[in-house]
Amino acid sequence: MDQHLTLRTRHLGTAIACVLAYLFGLPSAMTAQAQDLERPETVATRDRPEFDAKGLPLGGFTLFPSVGVAARYDDNIFADDEIETGDRSTVVSPELELRSNWSRHRLSVVGGADSARYRDNFSEEYDDYRIRTDGRYDLRDSQIEGAAWHYRLHEDRTSVDDARGSELTEYSVDAITGAYTYMPGRIMLKGDAGFRALDYDDTDTNTGKVNNDDRDRDKTELGLRAGYKVNPDYIVFAEVRFDQIDYDQKFDNDGFERSSDAFEFVGGTQLDLSGKTFGEVYAGYLERDYDDNRFDKADGLTFGGAITWNVTQLTTLEFSGGRTVDSTTIVGASGIDVTNFGVSGDHELSRNLILSADLEYTNEDFEGIDREDDIWLLEIGGEYKMNRYLRVNLGYRLRDRDTSPDSAGGRTYTAQDVFLSLTGSL
């Protein structure tokens, strides 16, 4: 990022801090009292009975209704420095969650939507919705977990596969997953499976329609993990995973066969050090083979994981990273070798005021063509819980993408947006 952008970001961050201080009275909020974190809670997830919504009791369930309204300004809504355009929008987000309150087992159903309206650029408006259910059934030495969902979403302008149409690309996601975990004594055995279907709509452009049928695909996954509890704080494990991606069209619009199969073998550890530091890390070998013999096999080191550290009773940090291979329909590219690292943090200034920050770096190396992208993401914000019915969120986000070389056909952009939202819940 250039010097001008760095200064602009610094000034905006200072301004947000000043606004928070003015609105919420930070000097008096600094007297936050430490409350012991239960394993494996964080500052952001711990219960706050005096500010958490109670919901509406329905037998063995509780219904949690909520609706949020956000005012947002984005200075580069098309994520393209060559046509940099800013605009204001209003986003309305209703949600209903039905959650079990049983002593054992768990079941929840969530339905929600996000509807955005822009002041000037109506082409960027969207109406997304989501329905999801997940649950857990507890046995003596094991448990069964499952989830299913249907999402109707839009593709963000920052996507490398965005058609750059005169309207947003819409798509749906249908998925189902299941897992069985068996832990007799020190032994841990886990098997999981999943299926996901993506279906993209055609996109209008100034010269006609973009046929996105060649992006429709199904992904089937299977994983097997075996672990051993070395002591109460550590589990070492080995895991093997398989997946198969089948595109609905044998050939995409440019004549490539993009279906593929992948194999992954990793070893790692799950850790939980007295509830203060917990998570898992792993490393191993990844291999993806494509049906098209013009595409080279993608293989090599894979790694990933996330570690959460409760530095104090008022501060939580999380460190994450990983490497994987994503699908793409960029002409000539078999896939995208994605490596990312991130650090995020939450700090409780008072029981009802939490500040958050997130910094992420991602490198996207396009297999088969001369293109490499570097992406930075910075987010800072604060949540003020006025009472159990109302909360206010203020946030700032910076996204920066740089494509090398410039002739590779990518986009270089810097996009910043700020938002202020009010959420009501019962």
DAJOGI-V764040 format. One record per helix or strand of 3 or more residues. SS is the DSSP state (H for helix, E for strand). FROM is the first residue (numbers start at 0). TO is the last residue. If there is no record, write none. Layout:
# DAJOGI-V764040
((SS | FROM | TO) (SS | FROM | TO))
This chain:
# DAJOGI-V764040
((H | 2 | 23) (H | 25 | 28) (E | 55 | 57) (E | 60 | 73) (H | 80 | 82) (E | 86 | 99) (E | 105 | 117) (H | 121 | 123) (E | 125 | 137) (E | 141 | 153) (E | 169 | 181) (E | 186 | 199) (E | 202 | 204) (E | 207 | 209) (H | 212 | 214) (E | 216 | 230) (E | 233 | 246) (E | 259 | 272) (E | 276 | 289) (E | 297 | 309) (E | 314 | 325) (E | 334 | 349) (E | 352 | 366) (E | 371 | 384) (E | 389 | 403) (H | 405 | 407) (E | 412 | 424))
